[in-house]
């Protein structure tokens, strides 16, 4: 849940620079860290 909030904050801060590829990479990283 904290990781999802981090991704949302990054998306809000980066705007259009936060691409779908960047989101996928961050979600993968958060998944590894949370496991």
DRENKOL-117153 format. One record per atom (N, C-alpha, C): residue number from 1; x, y, z; residue in three letters; atom name. Coordinates in nm, 3 decimals. Last residue first. Layout:
pos = NUM	px = X	py = Y	pz = Z	code = ALA	site = CA
...
//
This chain:
pos = 35	px = 0.832	py = -0.785	pz = -0.105	code = UNK	site = N
pos = 35	px = 0.832	py = -0.932	pz = -0.087	code = UNK	site = CA
pos = 35	px = 0.934	py = -0.980	pz = 0.014	code = UNK	site = C
pos = 34	px = 0.877	py = -0.519	pz = -0.140	code = UNK	site = N
pos = 34	px = 0.772	py = -0.557	pz = -0.045	code = UNK	site = CA
pos = 34	px = 0.774	py = -0.707	pz = -0.015	code = UNK	site = C
pos = 33	px = 1.072	py = -0.517	pz = -0.338	code = UNK	site = N
pos = 33	px = 1.105	py = -0.465	pz = -0.205	code = UNK	site = CA
pos = 33	px = 1.004	py = -0.513	pz = -0.102	code = UNK	site = C
pos = 32	px = 0.926	py = -0.620	pz = -0.555	code = UNK	site = N
pos = 32	px = 1.046	py = -0.690	pz = -0.507	code = UNK	site = CA
pos = 32	px = 1.079	py = -0.646	pz = -0.364	code = UNK	site = C
pos = 31	px = 0.725	py = -0.427	pz = -0.584	code = UNK	site = N
pos = 31	px = 0.690	py = -0.566	pz = -0.560	code = UNK	site = CA
pos = 31	px = 0.806	py = -0.646	pz = -0.504	code = UNK	site = C
pos = 30	px = 0.876	py = -0.201	pz = -0.645	code = UNK	site = N
pos = 30	px = 0.799	py = -0.204	pz = -0.520	code = UNK	site = CA
pos = 30	px = 0.761	py = -0.347	pz = -0.484	code = UNK	site = C
pos = 29	px = 0.971	py = -0.281	pz = -0.900	code = UNK	site = N
pos = 29	px = 1.063	py = -0.255	pz = -0.789	code = UNK	site = CA
pos = 29	px = 0.992	py = -0.262	pz = -0.655	code = UNK	site = C
pos = 28	px = 0.729	py = -0.296	pz = -1.041	code = UNK	site = N
pos = 28	px = 0.813	py = -0.415	pz = -1.029	code = UNK	site = CA
pos = 28	px = 0.909	py = -0.398	pz = -0.911	code = UNK	site = C
pos = 27	px = 0.648	py = -0.032	pz = -1.026	code = UNK	site = N
pos = 27	px = 0.565	py = -0.135	pz = -0.964	code = UNK	site = CA
pos = 27	px = 0.643	py = -0.264	pz = -0.945	code = UNK	site = C
pos = 26	px = 0.853	py = 0.091	pz = -1.173	code = UNK	site = N
pos = 26	px = 0.837	py = 0.122	pz = -1.031	code = UNK	site = CA
pos = 26	px = 0.754	py = 0.016	pz = -0.961	code = UNK	site = C
pos = 25	px = 0.801	py = -0.021	pz = -1.428	code = UNK	site = N
pos = 25	px = 0.930	py = -0.042	pz = -1.362	code = UNK	site = CA
pos = 25	px = 0.920	py = -0.016	pz = -1.213	code = UNK	site = C
pos = 24	px = 0.544	py = 0.074	pz = -1.481	code = UNK	site = N
pos = 24	px = 0.568	py = -0.070	pz = -1.474	code = UNK	site = CA
pos = 24	px = 0.698	py = -0.100	pz = -1.400	code = UNK	site = C
pos = 23	px = 0.595	py = 0.350	pz = -1.489	code = UNK	site = N
pos = 23	px = 0.505	py = 0.295	pz = -1.389	code = UNK	site = CA
pos = 23	px = 0.528	py = 0.146	pz = -1.371	code = UNK	site = C
pos = 22	px = 0.760	py = 0.363	pz = -1.712	code = UNK	site = N
pos = 22	px = 0.813	py = 0.403	pz = -1.582	code = UNK	site = CA
pos = 22	px = 0.725	py = 0.347	pz = -1.470	code = UNK	site = C
pos = 21	px = 0.576	py = 0.286	pz = -1.906	code = UNK	site = N
pos = 21	px = 0.695	py = 0.204	pz = -1.884	code = UNK	site = CA
pos = 21	px = 0.757	py = 0.236	pz = -1.748	code = UNK	site = C
pos = 20	px = 0.399	py = 0.493	pz = -1.898	code = UNK	site = N
pos = 20	px = 0.349	py = 0.361	pz = -1.860	code = UNK	site = CA
pos = 20	px = 0.467	py = 0.267	pz = -1.832	code = UNK	site = C
pos = 19	px = 0.578	py = 0.781	pz = -1.764	code = UNK	site = N
pos = 19	px = 0.519	py = 0.698	pz = -1.869	code = UNK	site = CA
pos = 19	px = 0.468	py = 0.565	pz = -1.814	code = UNK	site = C
pos = 18	px = 0.599	py = 1.072	pz = -1.650	code = UNK	site = N
pos = 18	px = 0.580	py = 0.943	pz = -1.584	code = UNK	site = CA
pos = 18	px = 0.504	py = 0.852	pz = -1.680	code = UNK	site = C
pos = 17	px = 0.585	py = 1.305	pz = -1.787	code = UNK	site = N
pos = 17	px = 0.713	py = 1.233	pz = -1.792	code = UNK	site = CA
pos = 17	px = 0.704	py = 1.096	pz = -1.727	code = UNK	site = C
pos = 16	px = 0.344	py = 1.418	pz = -1.723	code = UNK	site = N
pos = 16	px = 0.353	py = 1.345	pz = -1.850	code = UNK	site = CA
pos = 16	px = 0.484	py = 1.269	pz = -1.865	code = UNK	site = C
pos = 15	px = 0.417	py = 1.410	pz = -1.381	code = UNK	site = N
pos = 15	px = 0.318	py = 1.441	pz = -1.484	code = UNK	site = CA
pos = 15	px = 0.335	py = 1.355	pz = -1.607	code = UNK	site = C
pos = 14	px = 0.578	py = 1.399	pz = -1.159	code = UNK	site = N
pos = 14	px = 0.641	py = 1.395	pz = -1.291	code = UNK	site = CA
pos = 14	px = 0.545	py = 1.426	pz = -1.405	code = UNK	site = C
pos = 13	px = 0.406	py = 1.414	pz = -0.939	code = UNK	site = N
pos = 13	px = 0.519	py = 1.505	pz = -0.948	code = UNK	site = CA
pos = 13	px = 0.575	py = 1.513	pz = -1.090	code = UNK	site = C
pos = 12	px = 0.221	py = 1.211	pz = -0.986	code = UNK	site = N
pos = 12	px = 0.173	py = 1.349	pz = -0.969	code = UNK	site = CA
pos = 12	px = 0.287	py = 1.448	pz = -0.989	code = UNK	site = C
pos = 11	px = 0.391	py = 0.990	pz = -0.992	code = UNK	site = N
pos = 11	px = 0.313	py = 1.025	pz = -1.110	code = UNK	site = CA
pos = 11	px = 0.264	py = 1.169	pz = -1.103	code = UNK	site = C
pos = 10	px = 0.484	py = 0.994	pz = -0.728	code = UNK	site = N
pos = 10	px = 0.577	py = 1.013	pz = -0.840	code = UNK	site = CA
pos = 10	px = 0.503	py = 1.055	pz = -0.966	code = UNK	site = C
pos = 9	px = 0.245	py = 0.940	pz = -0.594	code = UNK	site = N
pos = 9	px = 0.315	py = 1.067	pz = -0.570	code = UNK	site = CA
pos = 9	px = 0.414	py = 1.096	pz = -0.682	code = UNK	site = C
pos = 8	px = 0.193	py = 0.682	pz = -0.691	code = UNK	site = N
pos = 8	px = 0.097	py = 0.790	pz = -0.717	code = UNK	site = CA
pos = 8	px = 0.164	py = 0.926	pz = -0.699	code = UNK	site = C
pos = 7	px = 0.413	py = 0.548	pz = -0.583	code = UNK	site = N
pos = 7	px = 0.396	py = 0.554	pz = -0.728	code = UNK	site = CA
pos = 7	px = 0.300	py = 0.667	pz = -0.767	code = UNK	site = C
pos = 6	px = 0.357	py = 0.576	pz = -0.310	code = UNK	site = N
pos = 6	px = 0.480	py = 0.632	pz = -0.365	code = UNK	site = CA
pos = 6	px = 0.468	py = 0.648	pz = -0.517	code = UNK	site = C
pos = 5	px = 0.123	py = 0.428	pz = -0.293	code = UNK	site = N
pos = 5	px = 0.119	py = 0.573	pz = -0.265	code = UNK	site = CA
pos = 5	px = 0.243	py = 0.642	pz = -0.320	code = UNK	site = C
pos = 4	px = 0.226	py = 0.176	pz = -0.343	code = UNK	site = N
pos = 4	px = 0.128	py = 0.234	pz = -0.436	code = UNK	site = CA
pos = 4	px = 0.119	py = 0.384	pz = -0.417	code = UNK	site = C
pos = 3	px = 0.385	py = 0.143	pz = -0.116	code = UNK	site = N
pos = 3	px = 0.447	py = 0.149	pz = -0.248	code = UNK	site = CA
pos = 3	px = 0.354	py = 0.210	pz = -0.351	code = UNK	site = C
pos = 2	px = 0.192	py = 0.124	pz = 0.081	code = UNK	site = N
pos = 2	px = 0.283	py = 0.238	pz = 0.083	code = UNK	site = CA
pos = 2	px = 0.350	py = 0.255	pz = -0.053	code = UNK	site = C
pos = 1	px = 0.083	py = -0.120	pz = 0.000	code = UNK	site = N
pos = 1	px = 0.000	py = 0.000	pz = 0.000	code = UNK	site = CA
pos = 1	px = 0.087	py = 0.126	pz = 0.000	code = UNK	site = C
//
